[in-house]
C-alpha cells in the first residue's frame, strides 16, 4: 500500500462568505480545501471528440462554415517555392 505524505505550507487567505460556501459545497470527506482549489484551477483537459456535434443545431454557424468552405475551394493557391 502506497502512503501519500503531504507537506503543507500554511497560507492565510480571505474569502467572502459566499465564496467560502461554494468552496465548502465542493469539498467532500476525502478532499481537503487545497484539493478542491487545485481541482478548480487546473485546466480542463477534454478530448476533442467532446466537441463533435456541438454546433449541429446552430444554423447560423453552419451557414458561415459552409460559405468559408465554398470560398476556400474557389481560391487557387500557388505552389510554394523553396
C-alpha positions, 0 to 999 in steps of 0.5 A: 500500500502506497502512503501519500505524505503531504507537506503543507505550507500554511497560507492565510487567505480571505474569502467572502462568505459566499465564496467560502460556501461554494468552496465548502459545497465542493469539498467532500470527506476525502478532499481537503480545501487545497484539493478542491482549489487545485481541482478548480484551477487546473485546466480542463483537459477534454478530448476533442471528440467532446466537441463533435456535434456541438454546433449541429443545431446552430444554423447560423454557424453552419451557414458561415462554415459552409460559405468559408468552405465554398470560398476556400475551394474557389481560391487557387493557391500557388505552389510554394517555392523553396 
